[in-house]
């Protein structure tokens, strides 16, 4: 299980948190603690990767910060 903290652009409210949380679940993230502008995540590298996670977040209307 890989754990990391990611930073997300474009979030401003509780609705954003809910959308990002759902996007992370759709990307096979096992655990997610989402706050405005960031998330602590844990995922199985055999099931998903940061590229798939980033794509899912972008499809929800947000963007990972580098």
Steps between C-alpha positions, in 0.01 A plus 500: 500500500647833395410810700545856384368853531378671185409863442201591286418827322150636458335383822301752705214332686352184651354404160855503358615269779220256420577503126873445555433222752277323246759550225764339721274203573432465126879484448527205741647699790454288814504782759453875458487788744398796285514865605477815292813508286651170614447133568686228685459180304597134520483268201617163375754558224386176335150648451565867421770763456540876532426552130161326530428696820591831332279419199203421723546826692522696173183332371328627818608856409813548714875474446792358695767754593859402421 
